[in-house]
Amino acid sequence: MKDFRNSRSNYFVGHDNQDVERPYTVVENTTNKIIMRCETRAIAESIAKFQNKTPTFGQHDFPDFLKE
């Protein structure tokens, strides 16, 4: 599996030990804020890959009210 933290991507998959139900997180590289929490690593990696390839908000970052 690809390690998104070492690439030039804007998003990577992290792991949160505090949340038992959704331990995998999609994190924005520039701000280190969580974009989404997921149940499995595969789902989190697919979301990070999609956001890196075709961002939802185009050239703009995620709005602050959508970040944790």
C-alpha positions in Angstrom: 0.0 0.0 0.0 1.2 3.5 -0.8 2.4 5.8 2.0 0.7 9.1 1.2 2.7 11.0 3.8 5.9 10.7 1.8 4.4 11.7 -1.6 3.4 15.1 -2.9 -0.2 14.4 -2.2 -2.5 16.7 -0.2 -4.2 14.0 1.9 -3.0 10.9 3.7 -4.4 8.1 5.8 -3.8 8.2 9.6 -4.7 6.1 12.5 -6.6 7.3 15.6 -6.5 5.0 18.7 -9.2 6.9 20.6 -12.0 6.2 18.2 -12.8 2.5 18.3 -15.6 2.4 15.7 -13.8 4.5 13.1 -10.0 4.4 13.7 -8.8 5.4 10.2 -8.7 9.0 9.3 -8.1 11.0 6.1 -5.8 13.9 7.1 -5.0 17.1 5.1 -1.2 17.5 4.8 -1.0 21.3 5.0 -3.1 21.7 8.2 -2.9 18.2 9.8 -6.7 18.4 10.3 -9.0 15.4 9.9 -11.2 15.5 6.9 -13.1 12.2 7.4 -13.1 9.2 9.7 -13.6 5.7 8.3 -14.2 2.1 9.5 -11.6 0.4 7.3 -8.2 1.4 5.9 -9.3 0.5 2.4 -12.2 3.0 2.5 -9.9 5.7 3.9 -7.2 5.1 1.2 -9.8 5.2 -1.6 -11.1 8.6 -0.3 -7.6 10.0 0.0 -6.7 8.8 -3.5 -9.9 10.3 -4.9 -9.2 13.7 -3.2 -5.6 13.7 -4.4 -6.7 12.9 -8.0 -9.9 15.0 -8.3 -10.4 17.4 -5.4 -14.0 18.0 -4.4 -13.5 21.8 -4.1 -11.2 22.2 -7.1 -8.2 24.4 -6.4 -9.6 25.5 -3.0 -9.0 23.6 0.3 -11.8 22.0 2.3 -13.8 24.6 4.2 -12.9 24.9 7.9 -16.4 24.0 9.1 -16.0 20.5 7.4 -12.7 19.8 9.2 -12.3 18.4 12.8 
